[in-house]
Amino acid sequence: MMQREPAAKQAAAQRPAPFKAPPIRFRGSRHTALVKEVFDIAKPYPETYLIRFTFEGEPKVFDFQAGQFISVFAEKDGKSISRPYSIASPPEQKDCLELCIKVVEGGFMSNYLHTVPPGTKLRSIAPLGTFVLLEPPDYQIRDTVFVATGTGVAPFISMIGHIWAMRYDIEVHLVFGCRYIHDLIYMDLLRKWEREHPNFHLYVTLSRPPETGWNGRSGYVQKVIETEITDRGNKDVYICGLHNMVEDVKNLCESLNFHWVRFEKWD
């Protein structure tokens, strides 16, 4: 489950003004989600999947800010439970809303949504959350570094897709780390962005690379940040993933004096 934290504080000398939480333009309301399709994306291991929804009424997808999340409800043993999931599709995509979910052993919701048939109706509340892209008119959008591990890349798929839609003239860096090669998700889309956007820079690293067949980076995302990301004082950084990784990367980025450090931690 996600935990949301306020933006990390840096020394006042490193920014022009104290950080002020971004305005949230879209607040949560109740919706009936209609399952459109579910399919695995981490083959050959059925561990990570995409689930796409439309919603009853018009439009098919509600308005939200890139980085916000949805709470999905289901019944278990006669009780209603909910889980939050970051929205992976950009706000401009109105034919469906996409979530990227990893199956958790013993986790009810991740297993339930993995096998739910198309057409199923689910209660939901959305959009929620304040981990959103800092952008005009409230902020000057800066060259940005996104740091993610595993399905923590989901909100950044939304944010970066929104950056392209808005044609913001910035450099975009995505540092994406996973344990194993089969954990690398959205790679077709990310490679497409590399071809189409000269201002998009992708850094993929594996902490447990295979002995053969991998010519990319090895190690943790921290290594990439320390050795390959420069001009940090003029860049904002966003971090998303499991708790320990986020804490380590947040502390590192603060020590390296990035302009602003924002993060979202998942249990």
Backbone bond lengths (Angstrom), bond angles and torsions (degrees), N, CA, C in turn:
res aa  C-N    CA-C-N  psi(-1)  N-CA   C-N-CA  omega(-1)  CA-C   N-CA-C  phi
1 M - - - 1.457 - - 1.524 108.82 -
2 M 1.312 116.79 147.72 1.446 120.65 -176.37 1.521 111.57 -82.25
3 Q 1.303 115.23 144.63 1.455 122.06 170.24 1.512 107.43 -118.72
4 R 1.304 116.90 131.93 1.447 120.39 -179.20 1.506 110.35 -105.13
5 E 1.319 114.65 132.64 1.445 120.58 -177.85 1.525 108.82 -121.54
6 P 1.317 118.20 154.07 1.459 120.05 173.65 1.511 110.95 -66.80
7 A 1.293 116.52 161.44 1.458 120.55 179.27 1.518 109.87 -58.50
8 A 1.323 115.95 140.49 1.462 120.76 179.82 1.526 109.91 -67.61
9 K 1.352 116.35 147.01 1.452 121.19 -178.45 1.523 110.48 -93.46
10 Q 1.311 115.11 139.59 1.448 121.34 174.54 1.519 108.58 -118.89
11 A 1.307 115.99 171.68 1.454 119.89 177.93 1.524 109.65 -62.01
12 A 1.337 115.51 140.01 1.463 120.03 -175.35 1.521 111.64 -58.29
13 A 1.322 116.87 -29.90 1.461 119.70 -177.40 1.518 112.39 -66.48
14 Q 1.337 118.13 -16.99 1.440 121.02 -175.12 1.533 112.71 -90.66
15 R 1.314 119.24 -2.88 1.446 120.86 178.85 1.512 111.17 -140.37
16 P 1.317 117.09 155.15 1.460 119.45 -175.97 1.519 113.27 -70.97
17 A 1.317 118.27 -24.86 1.466 121.84 -178.54 1.516 108.01 -156.56
18 P 1.335 117.87 157.81 1.461 119.90 177.37 1.531 110.97 -59.46
19 F 1.314 115.19 146.52 1.464 119.49 -179.50 1.526 110.10 -67.25
20 K 1.314 115.77 134.72 1.455 122.06 175.35 1.512 108.33 -120.04
21 A 1.322 117.06 130.44 1.459 121.27 -176.53 1.520 110.29 -54.46
22 P 1.329 117.09 139.44 1.465 119.76 -177.59 1.521 111.61 -68.59
23 P 1.329 117.82 147.24 1.465 119.99 175.59 1.515 110.18 -68.49
24 I 1.307 115.85 139.54 1.453 121.60 178.38 1.529 108.14 -101.71
25 R 1.310 115.67 115.80 1.459 120.49 -173.85 1.523 113.09 -86.59
26 F 1.338 117.00 -23.48 1.460 120.56 -176.11 1.522 109.29 -126.22
27 R 1.320 116.06 123.15 1.458 122.61 -176.60 1.523 110.30 -105.89
28 G 1.315 114.89 158.03 1.454 121.01 -175.58 1.522 113.48 -67.03
29 S 1.322 115.37 138.71 1.457 122.63 171.37 1.527 107.99 -142.46
30 R 1.307 116.57 168.61 1.466 120.93 -175.64 1.526 110.64 -82.57
31 H 1.334 114.93 138.33 1.461 121.62 179.00 1.522 109.22 -138.07
32 T 1.321 115.90 155.51 1.457 121.47 169.73 1.522 107.83 -104.04
33 A 1.337 115.61 111.29 1.462 121.72 -178.63 1.523 109.50 -85.78
34 L 1.320 116.45 137.63 1.460 123.07 176.50 1.523 108.08 -111.77
35 V 1.328 117.29 120.01 1.461 120.84 -179.22 1.524 109.00 -68.32
36 K 1.338 115.58 122.80 1.460 121.05 179.70 1.519 111.25 -93.07
37 E 1.342 116.82 -47.86 1.459 120.87 179.07 1.520 109.56 -164.44
38 V 1.331 114.77 156.35 1.467 122.79 177.35 1.519 106.83 -137.17
39 F 1.339 117.58 130.69 1.458 118.45 177.60 1.523 110.60 -153.87
40 D 1.339 115.47 148.31 1.460 122.79 -178.56 1.524 110.21 -75.08
41 I 1.339 115.72 145.25 1.463 119.88 177.57 1.520 112.82 -128.02
42 A 1.337 119.05 -1.44 1.463 121.64 -179.85 1.528 109.06 -112.66
43 K 1.313 115.76 59.41 1.466 120.20 -177.29 1.518 109.63 -75.75
44 P 1.349 118.60 149.24 1.464 127.07 6.65 1.525 114.31 -87.23
45 Y 1.328 117.09 7.93 1.459 120.29 -177.63 1.524 109.26 -100.98
46 P 1.336 118.03 119.97 1.471 120.73 -177.38 1.532 111.57 -78.96
47 E 1.324 115.58 63.36 1.460 120.28 -176.01 1.532 112.85 -104.66
48 T 1.322 116.44 -30.02 1.463 120.63 -177.63 1.517 108.89 -126.20
49 Y 1.322 115.88 138.45 1.462 119.76 -176.17 1.512 110.55 -143.99
50 L 1.318 115.25 160.65 1.453 122.47 172.20 1.526 108.42 -104.80
51 I 1.309 115.62 139.97 1.458 121.26 171.78 1.520 106.85 -127.13
52 R 1.326 115.38 132.55 1.451 121.44 -177.08 1.519 109.89 -117.34
53 F 1.318 115.34 138.09 1.458 122.56 -178.43 1.524 110.66 -123.78
54 T 1.315 114.99 150.56 1.454 121.37 156.13 1.527 105.59 -115.18
55 F 1.322 116.61 -179.98 1.462 119.26 -175.54 1.518 110.15 -135.71
56 E 1.311 115.36 144.24 1.458 120.20 -179.85 1.519 110.24 -60.25
57 G 1.312 116.02 140.73 1.451 120.47 -178.77 1.509 111.29 90.09
58 E 1.297 116.33 -175.99 1.466 122.57 -179.90 1.524 109.44 -115.27
59 P 1.335 119.05 141.87 1.460 126.42 -5.99 1.528 111.91 -75.73
60 K 1.328 115.73 177.14 1.461 119.84 -178.48 1.523 111.63 -67.01
61 V 1.330 116.97 -29.74 1.469 121.76 179.54 1.524 108.31 -130.74
62 F 1.317 116.27 131.58 1.467 122.57 179.69 1.534 110.33 -70.57
63 D 1.322 116.14 163.97 1.459 121.69 175.83 1.532 109.80 -77.31
64 F 1.336 116.11 143.52 1.461 121.49 177.02 1.512 108.86 -157.12
65 Q 1.321 115.59 167.17 1.461 121.59 175.13 1.521 109.56 -97.96
66 A 1.325 115.19 142.39 1.461 120.14 179.99 1.520 110.40 -56.93
67 G 1.331 116.49 123.07 1.462 122.50 -178.07 1.512 113.33 111.59
68 Q 1.328 118.18 -14.26 1.462 119.80 -179.73 1.531 111.32 -75.42
69 F 1.336 116.37 171.92 1.460 120.53 -175.76 1.518 111.02 -132.30
70 I 1.319 115.05 171.28 1.448 123.62 179.52 1.528 108.37 -125.49
71 S 1.325 116.86 141.84 1.463 121.97 171.19 1.517 108.61 -101.33
72 V 1.322 115.97 124.63 1.463 122.75 -177.81 1.519 108.64 -108.56
73 F 1.338 116.58 136.88 1.460 122.65 -176.79 1.528 110.57 -109.65
74 A 1.326 115.17 148.11 1.468 121.76 173.35 1.530 108.04 -151.58
75 E 1.323 115.27 163.51 1.451 121.04 -179.63 1.528 110.63 -96.88
76 K 1.315 116.01 133.00 1.467 121.88 176.04 1.522 108.33 -137.57
77 D 1.329 115.75 118.73 1.468 121.76 178.95 1.527 111.28 52.98
78 G 1.320 114.51 41.43 1.457 119.38 176.94 1.516 114.72 79.01
79 K 1.327 117.22 3.91 1.456 120.62 -179.98 1.531 110.21 -118.21
80 S 1.305 115.30 146.82 1.460 121.07 177.91 1.524 109.50 -89.22
81 I 1.322 116.39 125.75 1.456 121.11 177.21 1.525 108.23 -124.80
82 S 1.317 116.24 158.94 1.459 120.14 179.70 1.519 109.91 -138.57
83 R 1.322 114.95 156.06 1.459 121.84 175.15 1.526 108.40 -139.12
84 P 1.348 117.04 142.21 1.467 120.54 177.91 1.522 111.47 -90.03
85 Y 1.320 116.09 140.95 1.459 121.96 177.30 1.519 109.60 -137.63
86 S 1.327 116.42 131.36 1.452 120.71 176.09 1.520 110.29 -63.75
87 I 1.322 116.08 141.20 1.457 121.22 177.14 1.519 108.33 -80.34
88 A 1.328 115.94 125.60 1.461 120.58 -176.66 1.523 112.70 -92.97
89 S 1.318 118.33 -22.71 1.463 120.42 179.69 1.530 109.83 -82.36
90 P 1.327 117.61 150.13 1.473 119.93 178.50 1.516 111.07 -74.48
91 P 1.325 117.90 157.99 1.460 120.51 -178.78 1.519 113.49 -59.83
92 E 1.331 117.27 -25.18 1.466 120.47 -178.02 1.529 112.60 -75.77
93 Q 1.334 118.32 -13.73 1.468 121.29 179.65 1.517 108.94 -83.33
94 K 1.306 117.83 110.92 1.456 121.18 -172.85 1.526 114.18 -112.14
95 D 1.340 117.41 1.69 1.463 117.99 177.68 1.519 111.76 -83.66
96 C 1.329 117.59 -24.20 1.464 121.08 176.26 1.522 108.74 -165.86
97 L 1.313 115.96 162.30 1.458 123.72 174.48 1.512 107.81 -110.53
98 E 1.333 116.88 134.72 1.460 121.52 -172.08 1.520 111.90 -116.77
99 L 1.327 115.77 136.32 1.456 122.74 171.69 1.522 108.75 -119.19
100 C 1.319 116.09 148.16 1.457 122.55 175.51 1.522 107.44 -117.34
101 I 1.323 116.57 118.11 1.472 121.18 -170.39 1.525 110.01 -128.39
102 K 1.314 115.37 137.51 1.463 120.53 173.48 1.521 109.17 -102.11
103 V 1.317 115.89 133.63 1.460 121.20 179.02 1.529 109.26 -65.73
104 V 1.319 115.79 126.12 1.453 122.19 177.42 1.525 108.36 -102.88
105 E 1.326 116.50 125.60 1.465 119.68 179.44 1.521 109.81 -59.93
106 G 1.317 116.18 121.74 1.454 121.42 -179.01 1.512 113.91 81.67
107 G 1.338 117.30 -1.80 1.459 120.69 179.40 1.513 110.70 -84.98
108 F 1.313 117.46 120.52 1.462 120.27 -174.64 1.527 112.39 -63.17
109 M 1.319 117.24 -53.84 1.457 119.27 -169.92 1.521 112.58 -66.79
110 S 1.334 117.74 -43.68 1.464 119.14 -178.38 1.523 111.47 -64.01
111 N 1.331 117.05 -34.16 1.464 120.36 177.14 1.524 111.28 -75.79
112 Y 1.321 116.81 -38.81 1.458 120.64 -179.63 1.526 111.07 -63.91
113 L 1.329 117.80 -48.39 1.456 120.58 -177.98 1.529 111.82 -67.74
114 H 1.326 117.06 -23.45 1.464 121.18 179.32 1.527 111.75 -64.90
115 T 1.311 116.82 -29.14 1.465 120.64 -174.07 1.527 113.03 -116.91
116 V 1.322 118.11 5.93 1.455 120.04 -177.02 1.535 109.50 -69.27
117 P 1.333 118.18 134.42 1.469 119.99 -176.45 1.522 112.41 -76.83
118 P 1.327 117.31 150.66 1.462 120.45 174.63 1.529 110.99 -55.91
119 G 1.297 115.62 144.21 1.450 121.49 -178.49 1.509 114.32 94.69
120 T 1.338 116.83 -12.84 1.456 120.58 178.40 1.532 110.20 -63.72
121 K 1.316 116.12 139.09 1.456 121.28 177.22 1.529 109.70 -101.02
122 L 1.313 116.44 133.58 1.460 122.42 -178.88 1.524 109.15 -132.22
123 R 1.308 115.70 138.84 1.461 119.29 174.41 1.532 109.38 -74.39
124 S 1.307 115.41 148.30 1.462 119.61 -179.55 1.520 109.45 -153.98
125 I 1.327 114.57 159.68 1.460 122.45 172.16 1.518 107.27 -129.05
126 A 1.315 115.64 128.72 1.470 120.23 -178.17 1.533 108.91 -169.77
127 P 1.342 115.96 163.63 1.464 128.02 -8.82 1.520 110.77 -82.09
128 L 1.327 115.40 153.20 1.451 122.57 -178.30 1.530 109.19 -132.65
129 G 1.333 115.66 160.24 1.456 120.21 172.30 1.512 114.55 101.14
130 T 1.328 114.28 155.97 1.463 122.48 -178.70 1.531 112.93 -118.61
131 F 1.325 117.27 5.15 1.463 121.36 178.76 1.529 108.01 -83.85
132 V 1.328 115.22 74.31 1.454 120.92 -173.30 1.518 110.09 -117.99
133 L 1.313 114.68 162.94 1.454 120.86 179.15 1.528 110.24 -66.61
134 L 1.323 116.25 132.18 1.466 121.72 175.63 1.522 107.72 -82.12
135 E 1.322 117.03 116.71 1.455 119.74 -173.21 1.523 110.70 -149.74
136 P 1.338 117.23 165.69 1.455 120.45 176.34 1.536 110.48 -57.56
137 P 1.341 117.84 152.29 1.463 126.99 7.52 1.525 113.70 -88.30
138 D 1.320 118.44 -3.39 1.462 120.76 -173.86 1.522 113.16 -84.33
139 Y 1.336 117.11 -24.33 1.458 121.53 -177.22 1.514 109.87 -138.79
140 Q 1.320 115.17 151.58 1.461 120.28 166.17 1.517 107.08 -76.86
141 I 1.313 117.44 122.31 1.462 118.83 179.24 1.526 108.47 -80.28
142 R 1.316 115.66 130.56 1.461 122.21 -174.44 1.517 110.55 -112.25
143 D 1.332 114.93 166.17 1.459 118.39 168.48 1.526 107.04 -51.25
144 T 1.331 115.99 136.60 1.462 120.41 -166.63 1.518 111.08 -131.04
145 V 1.334 114.81 139.85 1.457 122.42 174.65 1.525 107.98 -113.93
146 F 1.318 116.02 124.32 1.456 122.08 174.23 1.529 107.60 -106.27
147 V 1.329 116.37 130.31 1.462 121.71 -178.84 1.522 108.34 -122.85
148 A 1.331 116.61 121.82 1.464 120.54 -176.40 1.513 110.64 -143.27
149 T 1.319 114.38 152.45 1.454 121.20 168.08 1.524 108.05 -126.25
150 G 1.339 116.14 141.01 1.463 121.29 177.31 1.516 112.83 56.45
151 T 1.344 116.13 -137.47 1.464 120.61 -178.93 1.522 112.48 -73.27
152 G 1.338 117.34 -1.13 1.452 120.02 171.61 1.518 113.01 -62.83
153 V 1.334 116.80 -10.21 1.456 120.53 176.89 1.527 111.88 -73.89
154 A 1.338 118.06 -15.54 1.467 121.56 -172.22 1.530 113.78 -54.35
155 P 1.349 120.09 -53.39 1.467 117.64 -179.04 1.522 113.14 -64.59
156 F 1.340 117.13 -23.17 1.456 119.87 -179.91 1.526 111.79 -79.03
157 I 1.335 116.98 -27.42 1.465 119.46 171.34 1.525 108.96 -61.35
158 S 1.327 116.23 -41.00 1.457 120.98 177.31 1.528 111.19 -66.08
159 M 1.330 116.67 -48.04 1.465 120.22 -177.15 1.517 111.92 -63.97
160 I 1.325 117.44 -44.90 1.459 119.91 -177.79 1.528 110.55 -68.95
161 G 1.328 116.92 -39.81 1.460 119.31 175.19 1.517 111.48 -58.82
162 H 1.332 116.43 -37.17 1.458 120.91 177.84 1.531 111.04 -68.82
163 I 1.326 117.05 -38.40 1.466 120.81 177.12 1.529 110.31 -58.69
164 W 1.340 116.76 -44.14 1.470 119.60 178.14 1.528 110.74 -63.84
165 A 1.324 116.45 -42.84 1.465 119.75 -178.34 1.526 111.47 -62.38
166 M 1.346 116.22 -36.44 1.465 120.94 -178.69 1.531 112.51 -85.43
167 R 1.329 116.55 -8.91 1.468 122.32 179.32 1.534 111.67 58.10
168 Y 1.317 115.63 41.92 1.458 119.44 176.53 1.528 109.33 -69.74
169 D 1.308 115.94 135.11 1.460 121.91 -175.97 1.529 109.33 -91.81
170 I 1.319 115.91 75.33 1.462 121.52 179.47 1.521 109.37 -137.53
171 E 1.320 115.26 163.41 1.460 121.53 172.09 1.530 108.27 -87.92
172 V 1.315 116.32 132.33 1.465 122.54 -177.64 1.522 108.67 -117.12
173 H 1.329 115.92 123.50 1.461 121.95 179.17 1.528 108.49 -116.79
174 L 1.316 117.38 128.55 1.467 121.67 174.71 1.519 109.13 -118.39
175 V 1.326 115.62 114.43 1.465 122.02 175.35 1.524 106.16 -99.87
176 F 1.324 116.53 113.19 1.468 122.42 -170.42 1.527 108.90 -123.36
177 G 1.329 115.64 114.60 1.451 120.32 -178.80 1.513 112.42 -116.36
178 C 1.320 115.58 143.83 1.464 122.21 175.37 1.522 108.38 -142.53
179 R 1.323 115.27 166.35 1.459 118.69 175.32 1.522 110.91 -74.73
180 Y 1.336 115.21 -55.59 1.468 121.52 -171.18 1.523 110.38 -117.93
181 I 1.323 115.36 159.84 1.450 120.26 -178.07 1.525 111.73 -62.56
182 H 1.343 117.98 -32.54 1.468 118.98 -179.43 1.525 112.38 -75.10
183 D 1.335 117.32 -7.72 1.462 120.44 176.32 1.526 112.40 -83.39
184 L 1.314 117.31 -9.91 1.459 121.21 -177.60 1.527 109.63 -74.45
185 I 1.316 116.00 109.03 1.455 121.92 -177.07 1.532 110.18 -109.80
186 Y 1.300 115.99 160.88 1.470 123.52 179.46 1.529 112.45 62.92
187 M 1.323 118.11 19.58 1.456 118.80 -174.17 1.528 112.66 -67.52
188 D 1.329 118.79 -34.73 1.464 120.01 177.47 1.526 110.27 -61.36
189 L 1.318 116.35 -43.85 1.455 120.74 178.88 1.527 110.99 -65.90
190 L 1.320 117.32 -43.84 1.460 120.77 -178.65 1.529 111.64 -64.40
191 R 1.327 117.19 -39.39 1.467 119.97 177.28 1.530 110.27 -67.72
192 K 1.308 116.61 -35.21 1.468 120.60 176.45 1.523 110.17 -62.82
193 W 1.335 116.44 -43.88 1.462 119.97 177.53 1.526 110.91 -61.87
194 E 1.329 117.35 -37.90 1.468 120.14 177.72 1.524 110.87 -59.56
195 R 1.331 116.20 -41.22 1.460 119.83 -178.91 1.525 112.03 -70.89
196 E 1.317 116.66 -36.59 1.462 120.97 -171.95 1.530 114.20 -89.40
197 H 1.336 117.08 -22.60 1.461 120.34 -172.91 1.528 109.88 -127.82
198 P 1.326 117.97 102.11 1.472 120.45 179.04 1.519 113.22 -61.14
199 N 1.322 117.60 -19.43 1.469 121.47 -179.98 1.527 112.25 -89.60
200 F 1.338 117.45 8.70 1.470 120.93 177.91 1.520 108.90 -104.41
201 H 1.338 115.40 126.94 1.459 121.36 -176.87 1.528 108.65 -123.63
202 L 1.321 116.62 119.00 1.463 122.96 -175.08 1.521 109.68 -109.06
203 Y 1.350 115.62 129.87 1.459 122.24 178.33 1.535 106.84 -125.11
204 V 1.303 116.87 105.96 1.460 122.05 -178.69 1.525 108.76 -105.45
205 T 1.328 116.45 132.39 1.459 119.71 -179.53 1.515 110.28 -139.97
206 L 1.325 116.49 143.78 1.465 122.74 178.62 1.521 109.01 -114.94
207 S 1.332 115.83 132.29 1.461 119.15 177.28 1.527 111.64 -82.39
208 R 1.331 116.79 -20.54 1.472 121.30 176.62 1.526 108.95 -132.43
209 P 1.326 116.86 69.07 1.470 119.72 -176.59 1.521 111.53 -68.77
210 P 1.331 117.21 154.00 1.471 119.54 176.59 1.519 110.55 -68.28
211 E 1.312 116.00 157.39 1.463 120.28 -179.35 1.520 111.72 -67.94
212 T 1.330 116.70 -29.09 1.465 120.70 177.81 1.526 108.72 -134.35
213 G 1.326 115.90 156.12 1.457 120.59 173.68 1.510 115.33 86.24
214 W 1.338 117.99 8.94 1.476 120.51 178.46 1.518 108.48 -130.21
215 N 1.331 115.75 118.35 1.459 121.39 -179.85 1.523 112.23 -111.13
216 G 1.329 116.17 9.35 1.449 120.25 -177.73 1.517 113.38 -89.84
217 R 1.319 114.79 -164.69 1.464 121.33 -179.48 1.527 110.69 -70.89
218 S 1.307 114.94 152.97 1.459 121.01 172.64 1.523 108.42 -129.75
219 G 1.324 115.34 149.57 1.453 119.99 -179.25 1.515 110.93 114.56
220 Y 1.332 115.54 -171.31 1.457 121.32 -175.61 1.534 110.88 -91.52
221 V 1.323 114.79 164.73 1.467 119.88 -179.69 1.527 111.47 -62.30
222 Q 1.320 118.09 -28.38 1.467 120.99 179.19 1.528 111.27 -57.23
223 K 1.312 116.11 -38.61 1.466 120.31 -179.43 1.523 110.74 -62.56
224 V 1.326 116.35 -41.16 1.467 120.44 179.26 1.526 110.48 -63.48
225 I 1.317 116.33 -44.79 1.469 120.64 -178.80 1.525 110.71 -61.06
226 E 1.314 116.23 -43.28 1.464 120.51 -176.99 1.523 112.63 -69.96
227 T 1.331 117.61 -35.30 1.460 120.27 -170.33 1.520 114.66 -104.22
228 E 1.340 118.60 -19.66 1.470 119.13 -172.06 1.526 114.99 -122.92
229 I 1.316 118.33 -14.30 1.461 120.59 -179.97 1.528 108.72 -99.78
230 T 1.322 116.90 122.16 1.461 121.95 -177.60 1.533 110.50 -117.72
231 D 1.330 116.10 177.44 1.473 122.64 179.22 1.527 110.52 50.47
232 R 1.322 115.81 48.00 1.471 120.73 -170.09 1.525 113.04 -68.06
233 G 1.318 117.23 -32.00 1.453 120.03 -177.60 1.512 113.86 -63.30
234 N 1.331 117.65 -18.48 1.458 122.34 178.65 1.519 112.63 -103.47
235 K 1.325 116.74 13.78 1.459 120.75 -178.52 1.528 110.86 -122.57
236 D 1.329 116.03 140.71 1.454 121.83 167.25 1.524 108.01 -89.50
237 V 1.327 116.39 149.57 1.458 120.20 178.35 1.518 109.21 -129.39
238 Y 1.331 115.16 137.34 1.456 123.52 176.25 1.522 107.62 -119.94
239 I 1.336 116.19 137.14 1.464 121.29 -174.89 1.525 108.51 -129.02
240 C 1.330 117.24 136.27 1.459 120.11 177.77 1.523 109.86 -148.26
241 G 1.328 115.10 135.40 1.457 120.76 178.96 1.510 110.21 160.40
242 L 1.319 115.58 -159.47 1.461 120.48 -178.47 1.529 110.94 -71.05
243 H 1.319 114.30 157.52 1.464 122.68 -168.65 1.528 113.26 -52.01
244 N 1.325 117.47 -52.90 1.465 119.78 -173.96 1.520 112.48 -64.58
245 M 1.325 116.12 -41.83 1.463 119.41 177.82 1.515 110.80 -61.14
246 V 1.314 116.82 -46.35 1.462 120.41 -177.96 1.527 110.85 -61.29
247 E 1.313 117.43 -43.65 1.463 120.18 179.18 1.519 111.20 -61.13
248 D 1.332 116.64 -45.24 1.465 120.13 -179.08 1.525 111.29 -63.79
249 V 1.331 116.58 -44.86 1.461 120.25 -177.32 1.530 110.41 -70.39
250 K 1.324 117.15 -39.46 1.465 120.77 177.46 1.529 110.32 -57.68
251 N 1.328 116.64 -48.46 1.464 120.53 -179.36 1.523 111.26 -62.66
252 L 1.333 115.66 -39.91 1.465 119.83 178.53 1.528 110.51 -63.61
253 C 1.328 116.79 -47.51 1.464 120.05 -176.56 1.523 111.83 -66.62
254 E 1.317 116.87 -34.45 1.464 119.56 174.68 1.531 110.39 -63.73
255 S 1.326 116.69 -42.76 1.469 120.00 -179.18 1.521 111.88 -67.95
256 L 1.345 116.84 -25.42 1.458 121.69 179.39 1.529 112.36 -89.39
257 N 1.339 115.69 -0.25 1.471 121.77 172.55 1.524 114.02 65.08
258 F 1.330 116.83 43.34 1.455 119.30 168.02 1.532 109.14 -61.87
259 H 1.330 116.07 155.26 1.463 119.67 -174.94 1.515 111.05 -59.02
260 W 1.329 117.25 -59.35 1.463 121.80 172.03 1.513 109.03 -133.47
261 V 1.315 116.51 144.36 1.460 122.54 178.74 1.520 107.77 -118.40
262 R 1.334 116.04 120.71 1.465 120.89 178.62 1.519 108.20 -125.77
263 F 1.331 116.45 149.04 1.468 117.66 -173.30 1.524 111.47 -153.93
264 E 1.329 113.14 160.13 1.450 122.71 174.79 1.517 107.59 -138.92
265 K 1.336 116.12 127.73 1.463 121.03 -176.33 1.519 110.45 -107.83
266 W 1.335 115.22 138.76 1.455 121.92 177.02 1.525 108.94 -112.36
267 D 1.330 116.86 140.62 1.466 120.57 174.73 1.530 109.78 -73.56
